[in-house]
Amino acid sequence: MSGRSVRQRPVVLVFDVNETLIDIEALKPHFAELFGDRDVLREWFGLLIMYSMTLTLSDCYIDFFSLGEAVLQMLAEIHGIKLSAEDIATLTSKMATMPAHPDVAQGLSQLQSDGYRLVALTNSPPRPGRPTPLENAGLAGYFERQLSVDTLRAFKPSTSLYSYTAQELGVPPSSCMMVAAHAWDTIGAQAAGFGGAFITRAGNAPLRTGGVHQPEFIARDVIDLAQQLKHVFEK
């Protein structure tokens, strides 16, 4: 835990999907093939998040998968690499079919058994007629709703998305807790009145500074989060 006081037991746990539940490291072989360097994945993902926020602040929108392709093309130009249209389009297919982290199914099952409502809120858009990333990862059955930023055409951490999520679920924001591997996601959610739980996936850490919301829980994975919640709220 972070050591911060916890206001109340959350009714709904709202999960980020990409990296929090689904392992983006699975994309490394694709980046190694295209760029000769597996670590370009992190450069791409960082730019993808930065430009998703840029679009929202600029009142622009394209879906996350299309933006991912555009950022890949940007990186190719930066690195002086020629990519084919097929190279770029393949990324979308791979983004939609990443596997779950090994702890996730057990952790979600425990949280479900403990009586929490589980909901997903993802930057990834729905694709009509195709399985969602959670369905492809075998996790969809744990969630009562899969919500996408595509509905509001704004990316996280816009506070409007968290307020919309609570409204859709028929609960006040204070009854929700955002669970994410990204500090920008928990900060945005907490600014909208949610609680915050941070999952320390590889390559991520909390933003430990004054003046920003700090998560009430910091857990190494979803199983650890379930255990922490049980310890605090079921004494």
Backbone bond lengths (Angstrom), bond angles and torsions (degrees), N, CA, C in turn:
res aa  C-N    CA-C-N  psi(-1)  N-CA   C-N-CA  omega(-1)  CA-C   N-CA-C  phi
1 M - - - 1.457 - - 1.522 110.49 -
2 S 1.321 115.74 161.42 1.452 120.76 -178.93 1.514 112.69 -81.36
3 G 1.339 117.36 -15.76 1.449 121.04 -175.38 1.513 112.92 92.23
4 R 1.318 118.10 -6.25 1.453 121.99 177.27 1.520 109.87 -77.92
5 S 1.323 116.40 150.88 1.461 119.67 178.96 1.520 110.37 -70.78
6 V 1.314 116.31 145.88 1.455 122.37 179.62 1.517 107.89 -105.83
7 R 1.322 116.08 125.98 1.465 120.49 -172.97 1.525 112.53 -67.93
8 Q 1.322 117.64 -48.74 1.453 121.59 -175.57 1.515 108.81 -162.74
9 R 1.318 115.69 163.80 1.465 119.81 176.13 1.523 108.64 -68.80
10 P 1.321 118.49 124.73 1.463 119.21 178.93 1.523 111.67 -68.42
11 V 1.309 115.21 146.60 1.462 121.22 174.77 1.525 110.00 -85.24
12 V 1.339 115.44 -39.95 1.464 122.21 -176.07 1.526 109.66 -121.52
13 L 1.308 116.81 131.77 1.462 122.35 169.80 1.524 107.46 -102.51
14 V 1.315 115.69 118.29 1.464 122.24 -177.68 1.520 107.82 -102.67
15 F 1.322 116.52 115.92 1.460 121.43 -173.82 1.520 112.43 -100.61
16 D 1.320 115.06 131.83 1.453 120.65 160.72 1.525 107.39 -66.51
17 V 1.332 116.67 155.77 1.470 120.17 -176.37 1.529 112.38 -106.35
18 N 1.328 117.14 -62.27 1.459 120.68 -174.03 1.527 111.36 -67.08
19 E 1.290 115.87 119.80 1.458 127.09 -179.23 1.521 112.78 82.42
20 T 1.319 119.26 -37.17 1.459 120.90 177.43 1.528 110.74 -69.79
21 L 1.330 116.80 -50.15 1.460 122.36 179.47 1.519 112.41 -104.51
22 I 1.318 115.78 -35.19 1.464 122.50 -173.67 1.522 109.58 -110.53
23 D 1.299 116.57 136.83 1.461 122.99 -169.89 1.530 111.42 -86.49
24 I 1.345 117.04 104.13 1.466 119.25 179.81 1.526 111.71 -72.38
25 E 1.329 116.87 -13.57 1.471 118.93 177.05 1.527 111.26 -61.59
26 A 1.322 116.44 -18.28 1.464 120.20 177.16 1.521 112.06 -63.48
27 L 1.332 117.35 -17.26 1.459 121.34 179.06 1.527 112.79 -83.08
28 K 1.313 117.96 -9.15 1.466 120.39 -175.72 1.525 114.00 -56.53
29 P 1.343 119.41 -42.95 1.466 118.06 178.38 1.528 113.10 -59.77
30 H 1.330 117.22 -34.25 1.463 120.96 178.46 1.528 110.23 -65.07
31 F 1.317 117.07 -41.98 1.457 120.28 179.21 1.520 111.32 -71.79
32 A 1.322 116.93 -33.71 1.466 119.54 175.07 1.518 110.52 -63.13
33 E 1.313 116.20 -39.75 1.463 120.83 179.75 1.527 111.34 -67.09
34 L 1.333 116.98 -40.45 1.462 120.61 -175.92 1.524 113.08 -80.96
35 F 1.342 116.35 -40.10 1.459 120.65 -171.88 1.534 113.67 -112.71
36 G 1.328 116.60 -8.86 1.457 119.03 -176.11 1.516 112.35 73.85
37 D 1.331 117.37 15.97 1.464 121.85 -177.04 1.525 108.32 -153.77
38 R 1.308 115.70 112.29 1.475 120.84 -178.93 1.528 112.40 -61.61
39 D 1.340 116.56 -29.61 1.457 120.19 -174.20 1.520 113.61 -75.51
40 V 1.327 117.81 -8.15 1.464 120.15 173.74 1.535 109.73 -62.50
41 L 1.320 116.97 -20.58 1.472 120.56 174.81 1.525 110.78 -52.03
42 R 1.338 117.49 -47.27 1.464 120.82 -176.79 1.528 111.09 -68.08
43 E 1.315 116.70 -35.53 1.460 120.25 175.88 1.525 109.81 -63.07
44 W 1.321 115.83 -45.03 1.470 120.73 179.31 1.518 111.37 -63.24
45 F 1.337 117.40 -46.18 1.462 119.79 -176.37 1.526 110.91 -66.02
46 G 1.342 116.63 -39.49 1.455 119.82 177.96 1.520 111.84 -61.83
47 L 1.339 116.75 -42.93 1.463 120.53 177.64 1.529 110.93 -67.60
48 L 1.318 116.73 -36.93 1.464 120.67 179.26 1.524 110.49 -60.46
49 I 1.320 116.80 -45.10 1.460 120.07 178.86 1.524 110.48 -67.41
50 M 1.327 116.85 -43.02 1.462 119.62 -179.48 1.527 111.39 -60.28
51 Y 1.320 117.25 -43.73 1.457 119.08 -177.77 1.527 112.58 -77.84
52 S 1.324 117.81 -23.85 1.472 118.46 172.34 1.527 109.33 -64.67
53 M 1.321 116.98 -41.77 1.456 120.70 177.53 1.524 110.92 -67.63
54 T 1.327 116.28 -38.55 1.469 121.08 178.93 1.521 110.80 -59.99
55 L 1.318 116.72 -44.85 1.458 120.23 179.75 1.524 111.22 -61.64
56 T 1.326 116.83 -43.01 1.453 120.06 -179.19 1.526 111.34 -64.97
57 L 1.323 117.06 -43.53 1.462 120.68 178.97 1.526 111.91 -67.33
58 S 1.327 116.27 -23.11 1.466 121.16 -179.17 1.525 112.93 -97.75
59 D 1.342 116.45 8.37 1.469 121.82 -178.66 1.524 112.08 58.22
60 C 1.323 115.17 38.69 1.472 121.71 175.12 1.531 107.85 -119.32
61 Y 1.325 116.30 163.77 1.462 118.67 177.44 1.519 111.09 -158.93
62 I 1.313 116.22 131.42 1.465 123.45 159.25 1.520 105.35 -134.90
63 D 1.305 118.20 155.37 1.461 118.73 -174.06 1.528 110.95 -68.92
64 F 1.323 115.28 160.36 1.461 123.15 -171.98 1.525 112.29 -61.01
65 F 1.311 117.39 -39.55 1.457 119.70 179.71 1.529 111.00 -67.26
66 S 1.336 117.14 -42.67 1.472 120.60 177.62 1.522 110.74 -64.62
67 L 1.338 115.96 -39.16 1.455 119.60 177.36 1.525 110.43 -65.00
68 G 1.328 116.59 -38.49 1.466 119.83 177.51 1.514 112.00 -59.60
69 E 1.324 116.87 -40.20 1.460 120.87 177.73 1.524 110.83 -66.60
70 A 1.340 116.64 -41.02 1.465 120.44 -179.65 1.527 111.14 -65.64
71 V 1.326 117.02 -39.44 1.463 120.66 178.25 1.525 110.30 -68.28
72 L 1.318 117.62 -35.53 1.465 120.64 176.02 1.527 110.03 -61.72
73 Q 1.323 117.32 -43.50 1.465 121.18 177.66 1.529 110.49 -63.79
74 M 1.334 116.62 -40.12 1.463 120.68 176.15 1.524 111.16 -58.03
75 L 1.341 115.78 -46.79 1.465 120.06 179.96 1.529 111.77 -63.53
76 A 1.322 116.57 -37.59 1.466 120.08 177.98 1.522 110.01 -60.55
77 E 1.311 117.26 -42.15 1.468 120.60 178.70 1.524 110.75 -66.27
78 I 1.344 116.58 -40.95 1.463 120.57 178.78 1.523 110.84 -61.51
79 H 1.345 116.35 -41.54 1.470 121.49 -176.70 1.525 112.59 -87.97
80 G 1.325 117.79 -1.14 1.461 120.93 179.16 1.515 113.27 68.56
81 I 1.348 115.38 37.09 1.463 121.24 -178.09 1.523 109.25 -114.79
82 K 1.312 115.46 138.64 1.466 121.61 177.84 1.523 108.56 -94.44
83 L 1.343 116.25 120.74 1.455 121.09 177.28 1.524 109.35 -110.99
84 S 1.318 115.83 144.22 1.453 120.50 175.22 1.522 109.99 -82.75
85 A 1.313 116.04 163.88 1.466 120.33 175.68 1.524 110.24 -59.52
86 E 1.325 116.65 -35.20 1.467 120.22 178.80 1.526 111.40 -67.65
87 D 1.350 117.15 -39.01 1.464 120.88 177.30 1.528 110.49 -57.50
88 I 1.324 115.08 -42.91 1.461 120.38 -176.71 1.525 110.62 -72.40
89 A 1.331 116.79 -44.90 1.460 120.65 -177.99 1.527 111.61 -65.93
90 T 1.322 117.31 -30.94 1.459 120.93 179.88 1.522 111.64 -61.18
91 L 1.336 116.33 -29.43 1.459 119.43 -179.44 1.524 111.49 -59.90
92 T 1.328 117.99 -41.32 1.462 120.72 -179.33 1.519 111.10 -60.39
93 S 1.324 116.34 -43.98 1.461 120.11 178.24 1.521 111.06 -60.77
94 K 1.324 116.30 -41.45 1.456 120.06 -179.07 1.530 111.47 -71.51
95 M 1.340 117.52 -34.71 1.467 120.76 177.04 1.524 111.29 -63.27
96 A 1.315 116.41 -32.29 1.471 120.97 -176.83 1.525 112.90 -83.91
97 T 1.330 117.64 -9.53 1.468 119.88 -173.23 1.530 112.47 -126.12
98 M 1.318 117.59 27.77 1.456 120.56 178.14 1.531 110.07 -72.15
99 P 1.319 117.92 146.77 1.474 120.46 -178.14 1.524 111.96 -80.55
100 A 1.318 115.35 162.39 1.465 121.02 175.40 1.520 110.30 -76.25
101 H 1.318 116.59 150.73 1.460 120.44 168.51 1.534 108.15 -61.54
102 P 1.322 117.86 148.53 1.475 120.03 -173.52 1.519 115.21 -64.31
103 D 1.322 118.77 -21.93 1.468 121.10 -179.18 1.517 113.57 -84.37
104 V 1.335 117.69 -14.70 1.459 120.69 -163.59 1.525 113.19 -67.14
105 A 1.307 118.51 -49.38 1.464 120.26 -176.09 1.528 111.09 -59.40
106 Q 1.320 117.49 -45.11 1.464 120.41 179.76 1.528 110.68 -64.44
107 G 1.326 116.79 -43.09 1.454 120.59 -179.38 1.517 112.37 -64.24
108 L 1.326 116.35 -44.49 1.465 119.81 178.89 1.522 111.25 -64.79
109 S 1.316 117.02 -39.62 1.456 121.23 178.33 1.525 110.56 -60.84
110 Q 1.340 117.09 -41.37 1.454 120.86 179.08 1.531 110.94 -65.66
111 L 1.342 116.47 -43.65 1.463 120.38 179.91 1.523 111.03 -64.28
112 Q 1.322 115.74 -38.88 1.465 120.24 177.62 1.525 110.02 -63.82
113 S 1.331 117.22 -43.65 1.464 121.68 178.76 1.529 111.72 -64.14
114 D 1.322 116.10 -29.94 1.458 120.94 -179.56 1.527 112.34 -81.36
115 G 1.330 117.38 1.68 1.448 120.84 171.43 1.512 116.83 95.04
116 Y 1.319 117.75 9.36 1.461 119.78 178.34 1.530 110.78 -82.19
117 R 1.319 115.81 141.09 1.467 120.80 167.81 1.528 107.47 -78.86
118 L 1.317 116.85 131.63 1.458 121.61 -177.25 1.530 109.74 -113.63
119 V 1.321 115.30 128.78 1.460 122.40 -177.99 1.523 107.95 -136.03
120 A 1.317 117.13 146.86 1.463 121.93 176.20 1.524 109.54 -108.09
121 L 1.331 115.40 139.58 1.460 121.94 173.41 1.517 106.93 -131.27
122 T 1.327 116.32 110.65 1.455 120.73 -170.63 1.521 112.64 -125.69
123 N 1.324 114.99 151.81 1.462 120.82 171.53 1.526 111.27 -71.00
124 S 1.318 117.86 -22.54 1.469 121.29 -176.10 1.528 110.74 -70.27
125 P 1.337 117.40 138.33 1.463 120.18 -178.62 1.522 111.80 -85.72
126 P 1.326 117.62 155.50 1.475 119.50 170.50 1.514 109.33 -70.26
127 R 1.315 115.79 149.62 1.468 120.68 176.39 1.521 107.19 -124.19
128 P 1.318 117.52 104.39 1.472 120.84 -174.66 1.524 112.21 -51.06
129 G 1.336 115.09 130.95 1.453 120.07 178.11 1.516 114.56 82.80
130 R 1.332 117.41 -0.15 1.464 120.39 -179.50 1.521 109.67 -125.25
131 P 1.321 117.22 150.15 1.471 119.65 178.71 1.525 110.99 -64.10
132 T 1.322 116.57 150.31 1.455 121.07 174.32 1.532 109.17 -77.45
133 P 1.334 118.00 163.84 1.462 119.35 175.02 1.526 113.41 -55.34
134 L 1.340 117.39 -36.75 1.467 119.54 178.08 1.524 111.60 -67.77
135 E 1.326 116.63 -37.26 1.468 119.79 176.59 1.519 109.88 -65.26
136 N 1.329 117.06 -43.99 1.462 120.23 179.25 1.526 112.23 -63.23
137 A 1.344 116.17 -30.70 1.462 120.51 -179.82 1.529 112.69 -86.88
138 G 1.336 117.39 -0.96 1.459 121.06 178.91 1.517 114.29 76.31
139 L 1.347 116.99 23.64 1.460 120.68 -175.10 1.528 113.99 -112.38
140 A 1.308 118.03 -8.11 1.468 120.79 -170.82 1.528 112.72 -58.79
141 G 1.312 117.63 -32.72 1.453 121.32 -176.39 1.518 114.79 -64.68
142 Y 1.324 117.35 -15.75 1.458 120.14 179.40 1.532 112.80 -82.34
143 F 1.326 117.20 -13.95 1.459 120.76 -170.26 1.520 111.93 -111.72
144 E 1.334 115.73 133.92 1.465 119.89 177.01 1.524 111.32 -76.39
145 R 1.331 117.57 -27.45 1.459 121.20 177.81 1.526 109.16 -143.32
146 Q 1.334 115.60 145.59 1.453 122.23 169.67 1.526 106.74 -117.24
147 L 1.313 116.76 105.34 1.455 122.11 -178.06 1.522 109.80 -102.00
148 S 1.327 115.51 144.06 1.459 121.30 -178.50 1.519 109.85 -123.92
149 V 1.321 115.87 147.04 1.459 121.04 175.39 1.524 111.17 -64.03
150 D 1.319 115.80 -17.17 1.461 120.96 -178.77 1.531 111.99 -58.71
151 T 1.328 116.97 -27.52 1.465 120.70 -179.40 1.522 111.60 -62.84
152 L 1.329 116.80 -44.01 1.469 121.54 -179.87 1.531 112.46 -93.78
153 R 1.339 116.63 -6.96 1.464 121.65 -179.55 1.533 110.85 55.96
154 A 1.303 114.19 44.92 1.464 122.37 175.44 1.517 107.16 -148.32
155 F 1.323 116.53 142.68 1.459 120.46 -177.25 1.524 111.76 -93.60
156 K 1.322 114.70 155.21 1.453 119.50 170.34 1.537 108.82 -61.85
157 P 1.346 118.04 145.48 1.454 128.89 13.49 1.538 115.06 -101.67
158 S 1.327 117.93 37.86 1.467 119.50 175.05 1.525 109.49 -55.06
159 T 1.323 116.99 125.47 1.464 119.87 -176.83 1.520 112.15 -62.89
160 S 1.328 117.23 -22.31 1.471 120.00 179.36 1.523 111.20 -60.42
161 L 1.330 117.65 -31.31 1.458 121.33 -177.69 1.533 111.67 -69.37
162 Y 1.311 116.37 -39.52 1.460 119.88 -179.53 1.534 109.99 -72.43
163 S 1.334 116.39 -39.22 1.465 119.84 176.41 1.523 110.27 -62.75
164 Y 1.331 116.38 -41.30 1.473 121.63 177.38 1.522 110.69 -61.90
165 T 1.319 116.83 -41.69 1.467 121.10 -179.19 1.526 110.69 -61.37
166 A 1.316 116.41 -48.37 1.465 119.66 179.09 1.525 111.03 -61.00
167 Q 1.316 116.65 -41.61 1.472 120.51 179.38 1.524 110.65 -62.94
168 E 1.325 117.27 -43.32 1.462 121.20 179.25 1.528 111.54 -61.60
169 L 1.311 116.22 -32.05 1.471 120.70 -176.73 1.519 112.57 -90.18
170 G 1.321 116.27 -6.23 1.462 119.65 177.35 1.507 114.16 72.42
171 V 1.332 116.92 30.38 1.455 121.22 179.24 1.528 108.63 -132.83
172 P 1.332 118.54 157.16 1.461 120.35 173.70 1.525 110.22 -71.45
173 P 1.331 117.92 153.72 1.468 119.91 177.57 1.528 113.20 -53.06
174 S 1.328 117.47 -34.15 1.466 120.98 -178.51 1.525 113.07 -64.61
175 S 1.326 117.43 -15.26 1.466 121.51 177.77 1.526 112.17 -89.20
176 C 1.333 116.91 -1.13 1.466 121.62 -176.87 1.527 110.62 -110.60
177 M 1.310 115.36 148.15 1.462 121.43 171.88 1.522 108.45 -129.48
178 M 1.335 116.15 126.72 1.460 121.33 177.13 1.514 109.18 -83.10
179 V 1.322 116.63 132.38 1.458 122.73 177.78 1.525 107.36 -116.64
180 A 1.324 116.56 117.08 1.465 119.71 -173.93 1.520 110.78 -153.24
181 A 1.325 114.89 157.70 1.459 122.11 175.93 1.523 111.42 -95.56
182 H 1.334 116.75 9.69 1.466 120.94 -176.54 1.516 109.10 -126.56
183 A 1.325 116.58 128.78 1.455 120.62 -179.27 1.521 111.58 -63.16
184 W 1.331 117.46 -34.04 1.463 119.05 -179.63 1.531 111.52 -63.44
185 D 1.317 116.77 -29.32 1.464 121.21 -179.46 1.525 110.84 -75.36
186 T 1.326 117.43 -46.18 1.464 119.25 178.90 1.526 110.83 -68.33
187 I 1.328 118.12 -36.73 1.468 121.00 178.47 1.522 110.32 -62.02
188 G 1.332 117.16 -47.04 1.459 120.86 179.43 1.513 112.32 -62.16
189 A 1.333 115.42 -43.05 1.468 119.36 -179.78 1.526 111.39 -65.16
190 Q 1.322 116.30 -43.03 1.458 119.49 -179.53 1.532 111.55 -67.56
191 A 1.323 116.98 -31.64 1.464 120.25 175.06 1.526 111.29 -64.44
192 A 1.349 116.26 -25.20 1.470 121.42 178.40 1.519 112.26 -91.36
193 G 1.333 117.74 2.55 1.463 120.94 176.82 1.509 115.62 104.18
194 F 1.353 117.91 -0.61 1.459 121.91 176.63 1.528 109.70 -75.36
195 G 1.340 115.20 162.99 1.440 120.91 160.38 1.524 108.67 -80.98
196 G 1.335 116.01 172.07 1.461 119.09 -178.85 1.512 112.40 -137.73
197 A 1.340 115.97 134.99 1.461 122.40 174.28 1.512 107.73 -128.91
198 F 1.313 116.40 127.96 1.460 122.34 -175.52 1.525 110.06 -107.35
199 I 1.331 116.39 128.51 1.465 122.65 176.10 1.522 108.39 -102.24
200 T 1.311 117.55 122.90 1.469 121.12 -172.92 1.521 111.49 -86.57
201 R 1.316 116.06 68.07 1.464 119.75 174.39 1.529 109.89 -67.40
202 A 1.336 116.26 157.46 1.462 121.29 -179.80 1.524 110.15 -54.38
203 G 1.339 115.57 134.93 1.452 120.01 178.60 1.512 114.06 86.76
204 N 1.342 117.70 5.89 1.465 121.34 -177.77 1.526 109.97 -134.08
205 A 1.338 115.75 150.51 1.456 122.24 176.36 1.516 108.46 -154.68
206 P 1.336 117.64 156.70 1.470 119.55 176.49 1.528 110.62 -64.76
207 L 1.320 116.05 156.88 1.462 122.47 175.16 1.522 107.32 -92.51
208 R 1.316 116.15 96.03 1.460 121.07 -171.79 1.527 109.91 -90.96
209 T 1.311 115.58 87.77 1.457 120.80 178.39 1.517 109.41 -153.77
210 G 1.308 116.50 154.77 1.444 120.20 176.96 1.514 111.14 -70.57
211 G 1.334 114.86 159.60 1.453 119.70 176.35 1.507 114.97 88.67
212 V 1.352 118.11 -4.98 1.463 121.17 176.54 1.525 108.41 -128.20
213 H 1.318 115.66 155.70 1.462 120.70 178.28 1.527 110.38 -66.13
214 Q 1.317 116.15 134.37 1.454 121.84 175.92 1.525 109.11 -105.68
215 P 1.330 118.83 141.07 1.470 120.69 -179.49 1.522 111.75 -65.81
216 E 1.327 115.76 145.38 1.466 120.45 176.37 1.523 111.67 -72.18
217 F 1.336 116.05 -29.17 1.463 120.91 179.91 1.520 109.54 -126.72
218 I 1.323 115.90 138.64 1.460 122.80 171.49 1.520 106.23 -126.14
219 A 1.334 116.21 117.60 1.470 121.22 -173.23 1.520 110.13 -128.47
220 R 1.326 115.89 150.70 1.465 118.85 -178.70 1.525 112.07 -76.94
221 D 1.350 116.50 -24.85 1.456 120.32 177.60 1.533 108.13 -163.09
222 V 1.330 117.20 -176.01 1.463 120.55 -175.26 1.529 111.32 -70.80
223 I 1.321 117.24 -33.73 1.468 119.90 176.64 1.526 109.94 -62.63
224 D 1.324 116.61 -45.40 1.460 121.09 178.99 1.529 110.64 -62.16
225 L 1.328 117.73 -39.67 1.466 120.44 177.28 1.528 110.86 -61.26
226 A 1.335 116.58 -44.87 1.468 120.04 178.97 1.529 110.93 -59.19
227 Q 1.320 116.55 -40.33 1.461 120.52 179.97 1.527 111.15 -67.72
228 Q 1.338 116.83 -40.02 1.464 120.14 178.95 1.524 111.38 -65.06
229 L 1.319 116.42 -44.17 1.458 120.31 178.88 1.525 110.81 -60.94
230 K 1.308 116.37 -42.79 1.471 120.37 179.03 1.518 110.54 -62.53
231 H 1.318 116.36 -42.25 1.463 120.09 -179.29 1.530 111.85 -63.18
232 V 1.332 117.41 -39.45 1.462 121.04 -176.39 1.522 112.03 -78.99
233 F 1.325 116.58 -40.85 1.464 119.12 -169.44 1.523 114.57 -104.21
234 E 1.328 118.21 -4.23 1.456 119.76 -179.08 1.519 111.22 -127.05
235 K 1.321 114.90 37.18 1.469 118.93 178.25 1.521 110.54 -69.06
